[in-house]
Amino acid sequence: LMPKNSKMVKKELEDEVIESAKDLLSNEDAADDAFKKSELIVDVQKENHTDAKVSNIKDERQGWKNRLQYILAQVGFSVGLGNVWRFPYLCQKNGGGAYLLPFFLLLMIVGIPLFFLELALGQRIRRGSIGVWNYISPKLGGIGFTSCIVSLFVALYYNVIIGWSVFYFSQSFQFPLPWDNCPLVKNATHTLVEPECEKSSDTTYYWYRKALDISSSISESGGLNWKMTISLLVAWAIVCFAMIKGIQSSEKIVYFSSLSPYVILICFLVRSLFLEGSTYGIRHMFTPQLEKMLEPQTWREAATQVFFALDLGFGGVIAFSSYSKRDNNCQFDAVLVPLVNFFTSILATLVVFAVLGFKANVINKKCIEENAIMIEKFLKMGNIPQAIIPPNIKISTITAEAYHEVYDIIKRVKGEEFPALDLRYCKVEDELNKEVEGIGLAFIAFTEAMTHFPLAPLWSVLFFLMLINLGLSSMFGFIEGIITPVVDSFKVSKELVTVICCLLAFCVGLIFVQRSGNYFVIMLDGYSATLPLLIVVIFENIAVSFIYGADKFMEDLRDMLGFAPYRYYYYLWKYITPLVLLFLLITSTVNMILNPPGYDAWNKDKASKEFLRYPTWAMVICISLVVVALLPIPAVFIIRCFNLMENSSGNLASVAYKRGRVLKEPVNLEGDDASLIHENSSEMSSPNLGKNIYRKQSGSPTLDTAPNGRYGIGYLMADVADMPDLPESDL
């Protein structure tokens, strides 16, 4: 017998493959042009080649019309509401300019490598998160399901925030703005300012009482808030219409939703720089408190912000990249998008601090005026001797510097009696040091500052339009991270899945538009994403670097990109990034345990927030959110380890072609040594060719092979007899 690896045997096998393909095509209806457009060519490689290729298979997956749309979609997904309100808050909290260095370092060693990993996986395998992780390691296929669940949880409350922005946007077309002044109430004899508003502020009152009409605790539902219900319906309708045709419809909106926030931010920056006191805010931002860099909390919060700024683990990055060209330079994209995100955060922080500086200056002037009036009263009453006031200072027109001089003199002269005067120092920095996080920054602090702007309604319209666009561009990524894996896995209509997903999400979202809805938003924001996403990304890193193999992955990237990626990523994926992620997981878990689980509730009588502990039923929901999100990872692992569910196809990678379109994709890969491009020993005997073409026969080895002894990415032809529901002309 001749050796099976001889040239003659290889020639025979090659001839069999080509003849079989020709016979298959000759049975097709000659008039079926759509089928003729697809062709199957099996390329038998040289003996020393490591990869088997299945080439020239018509890929009918949608694609971005151009590279710019793809980049804008990725930028729009990563740049979201957190860039406008969370990054400035963390910068303010953790030492101003001192926070930027830890953030940038962690962006380079954690953010960019993991972002590159997700981009490369989506582009190479061209599937959503479920398909990608089933392909890399079937036992870890639950990673994709967890990504979908977390994306759904976040989308539920994220769109509520967009709904709030829609409401404020609709209310901004008024002059004066409805939150500009406290409302008046009448009693039997007098007209008074609303006591709750007078105790807090006009914008705070409007947010809690007029917009949210908030209840006093999470246990007090209070029924639906009809204004917010309509706003939520509008928000989900926009998302549905934008996503109903997949990227074909979202790509038409991506230019506006991704680019318009930058135009508005630049307009705000230019306008705010001309506001009195804006320099106080910018100086406060860039004044580094270097001692903060030595605190572990600063590094933990910087790492968390890097992690969430790039939306790692949601599946949206993988979904978007699965529509890009196979040879797209995703290594360049992996650097470009995070850097754009970083500079967007800097731009937004400049705007926020400039506006907050202006607001602090306005409040400081008001404070000085009120205290100057008190000093004049004390002078007239004789509580303060007139002689101690410098003759060149007029109390009625006192400046900030002169006021501080007078304040210090009075404090020195009065000594122990000074506290009884109840005078305030009125320093701008004291106002800037007040921490305003997240929702409060956008809907209270920023709205209050805009009431002092000339043409306040115009700036209010622009601001909330920016928030809507920032939110929508991120929502497209969340929804794509849900829909793409479902469509890829079950081959259902994308339009139908989109409509059903948005409709169900709106119905579930009614929980968040009750009078207690804001408390549920806080709950999901704190418990539905942080730990699950950290664990997802850790498993992603482990699956690629250790189970699949970092060396093989680097080879796959070289084959896809046409050049070898930087070795820098190899060492980060294998050594540095897993350690940083593990540290972040431990510290986040400890921080969650040590901090008492609760929320800030609005106390109507005190007109201020107070911290309340979650009731038992709410704690059960919090724990359930984490468990439900993480459950697919161990469940899929156990099912596939012990073969508890049989694959319906009974095949490693069976597909059917109908008019040149893949009907069924690989659903299970046995073994953990799978590669993006597989190769089987050429010594394996070829199956008999007949009615079964590239189909595993009974009793054959586990892995399916083509007649040349090799197998590709799973594009194998299925048995005609296995599909009686399809007409013969469709095969």
PyMOL commands that set and color helices and strands:
alter all, ss='L'
color gray80, all
select helices_A, chain A and resi 7-26+33-36+67-78+81-93+97-125+129-136+138-140+142-171+195-199+202-211+226-243+247-273+278-286+290-294+296-309+316-321+330-381+386-388+395-397+400-421+428-432+439-450+456-490+494-513+517-527+530-561+567-594+616-630+632-641+720-722+728-730
alter helices_A, ss='H'
color red, helices_A
select strands_A, chain A and resi 41-43+53-55+184-186+191-193+598-603+608-613+657-658+661-662
alter strands_A, ss='S'
color yellow, strands_A
deselect
rebuild
show_as cartoon
